[in-house]
Amino acid sequence: MGERTEILRHGIEAYYTLEGQLSLEEAASLSNAIDNVALSMFPFLRNPSQPRLSSISGLRQRVQPGTKAILIPTGKSTFRYACHLISNLRETLGSKLPIEIFYAGDEDLPENYRTYLTSFGRDIITIDITQIIDDAPLDLRHGSWAIKAFSVLASQSEQVMVLDADAVFLQPPETIFDQHNGYKDTGALLFHDRLLWKDRYEERHIWWRNQMKHRRPSKALSKSLVYNEGWAEECDSGVVVLDKSRLGILIGSLHIAWQNMKKVRDEWTYKIQYGDKESWWFGLELSGVKYTFEEHYGGVIGHTRGNGTARVCGFTIAHPDEKGALLWVNGSLLKSKLANGTEFDVPEYWMLDGTWVKYPKGALSCMHNGTVHAINTRERDIVAKSVERAQEHDRRIANWTSLSDETRM
């Protein structure tokens, strides 16, 4: 599929080169041929509500030039974290970026939940993805992470930042769009996961290399410690940033989405890998599209422990910006969302480029042999304010849920 996707991209590029030299009839015939090929490869392009947009050309027509937006796919199960995230972005950091909330039908995110989310302020909309993309081959209502990849295609915004609901930002997200050199260079910014479980997932690596056997690794993949040294997971897909004005990124996004179709994810993507996370870089890689990974692999953020060699221990993952300052954290404002759903935490330290001591899922994990960074006053204030706001929203949600239950009775 990767080679076919790359050929499709070259065909579209050739069409735009030749378009001015073709008659209207010839141009229409070539455009229709490209659209038919794309639909045969990516059947989810069929638009249930707007059949005329069921094509590559329709997909490009939907994109509004110059627009940027944050995309937050969520359902009832992650609604609370989505509220915390929107509060962190809008109420704490003052971000003005439009926010698009994606869901898969009324059962996934009922109307009263959507109303609460849009009450955070202006430029927040909710979008039922099943009204834009054909859900028959996708089953996004039961697809967990899969909706994330399709939200990229369904959004009308040109530059998009896809966020997991449990992300927490320490800087306004605008800084990525406006200042990140790697993103400006390639139009795709991805973040590394933690370096864990070396040599435990041989089948995964065999599959990757089999898919790559006729390709030369890109600059980004050539530098990968996971791919080259046998670590378990490459990408932390809690934040993904893409510029769809670049044809390669748009076409590569189709391959990413294809990997998240029900049949493909059940038989390959989610069976061999953990969820959607590797589909992002792998889709771009196999489509011959350049992308940027952050310099560091995921770090730890929490508190120091032990005497002698310093360790930083915590339940969440730290990601810096290009200058080494904390940018965002994966895992929510809670100390451990898996162990205790009510205990929030304001961390004191974080560490990068050390060695992980990883305990079972849900247990505390530590890093040592790296540089310990203290959380500065600005960062501490941001987290503390975000926690305070999150607790306030939890109280509102509890009261709102109680009232909603009484209304239904």
Buried (B, 14 or more C-beta within 10 A) or exposed (E): BBEBBBEBBEBBEEBEEEEEEBEEEEBEEBBEEBBEBBBEBBBBBBBEEEEEBBBBBBBBEBBEEEBBBBBBBBBEEBBBBBBBBBBBBBBBBEBEBBBBBBBBBEEBBBEEBBEBBBEBEEBBEBBBBBEBBBBEBBBBBEBBBBBBBBBBBBBBBBBBBBBBBBBBBBBBBBBBBEEBEBBBEBBBBBBBBBBBEEEEBEEBBEBBEEBBEEBEBBEBBEEBEBBEEBBBBBBBBBBBBBBBBBBBBBBBBBBBBBBBBBEBBEEBBBEBBBBBBBBBBBBBBBBBBBBBBBBBBBBBBBBBBEEEEBBBBBBBBBBBBBEEBBBBBBBBBBBBBEEEEEEBBBBBBBBBEBEBEBEEEEEBBBBBEBEBBEBEEEBBEBBBBBBBBBBEBBEEBEEBBEEBEEEEE
